[in-house]
């Protein structure tokens, strides 16, 4: 699988190799409104507050959601949605990631520029997950406690680990992933 194919897999936000969401809303300047999201299957919310997260969660047709700099401590309102794609950029304010594991329909989970996600066991229930991207940033690396929980993701085809602190991590556990086609990790 090529880099371009892995970027596009289950990702309605990428067009021609670039992040191009069909609808982008700056939540700092726009009041939460159900009418803005009505009938949408894919939405990108920038700086969403609790009110915006709850508004998005009320749209059961929503299948793909991108969040940039969410201003919430948890994502639990999203747990009942049937999302196939959840993308989070700059998610350091999110401290409780357990709601992610309550979205079993996820096929793609991307968490970029985020260091607050350290316990990957929250992903164990994601049996349909095919693409997982995790990473901190140039100045602060993500420090997962273990990669072992990822071995429960039996359908995982693409794993991208960017700016991850590898000290003490056992990468050999990833050999147990029967469908893994692409592993992107500097030094792997």
Rosetta blueprint (number, residue, H / E / L):
1 X L
2 X L
3 X H
4 X H
5 X H
6 X H
7 X H
8 X H
9 X L
10 X L
11 X L
12 X L
13 X L
14 X E
15 X E
16 X L
17 X L
18 X E
19 X E
20 X L
21 X L
22 X L
23 X L
24 X E
25 X E
26 X E
27 X L
28 X L
29 X L
30 X L
31 X L
32 X L
33 X L
34 X H
35 X H
36 X H
37 X H
38 X L
39 X L
40 X L
41 X L
42 X E
43 X E
44 X E
45 X E
46 X E
47 X L
48 X L
49 X L
50 X H
51 X H
52 X H
53 X H
54 X H
55 X H
56 X H
57 X H
58 X L
59 X L
60 X L
61 X L
62 X L
63 X L
64 X E
65 X E
66 X E
67 X E
68 X E
69 X L
70 X L
71 X L
72 X L
73 X L
74 X E
75 X L
76 X H
77 X H
78 X H
79 X H
80 X H
81 X L
82 X L
83 X L
84 X L
85 X E
86 X E
87 X E
88 X E
89 X E
90 X L
91 X L
92 X L
93 X L
94 X L
95 X L
96 X E
97 X L
98 X H
99 X H
100 X H
101 X H
102 X H
103 X L
104 X L
105 X L
106 X L
107 X L
108 X E
109 X E
110 X E
111 X E
112 X E
113 X L
114 X L
115 X L
116 X L
117 X L
118 X L
119 X L
120 X H
121 X H
122 X H
123 X H
124 X L
125 X L
126 X L
127 X L
128 X L
129 X L
130 X L
131 X E
132 X E
133 X E
134 X E
135 X E
136 X L
137 X L
138 X L
139 X L
140 X L
141 X L
142 X E
143 X L
144 X L
145 X L
146 X L
147 X L
148 X H
149 X H
150 X H
151 X H
152 X H
153 X L
154 X L
155 X L
156 X L
157 X L
158 X E
159 X E
160 X E
161 X E
162 X E
163 X L
164 X E
165 X L
166 X L
167 X L
168 X L
169 X L
170 X L
171 X H
172 X H
173 X H
174 X H
175 X H
176 X H
177 X L
178 X L
179 X L
180 X L
181 X L
182 X E
183 X E
184 X E
185 X L
186 X L
187 X L
188 X L
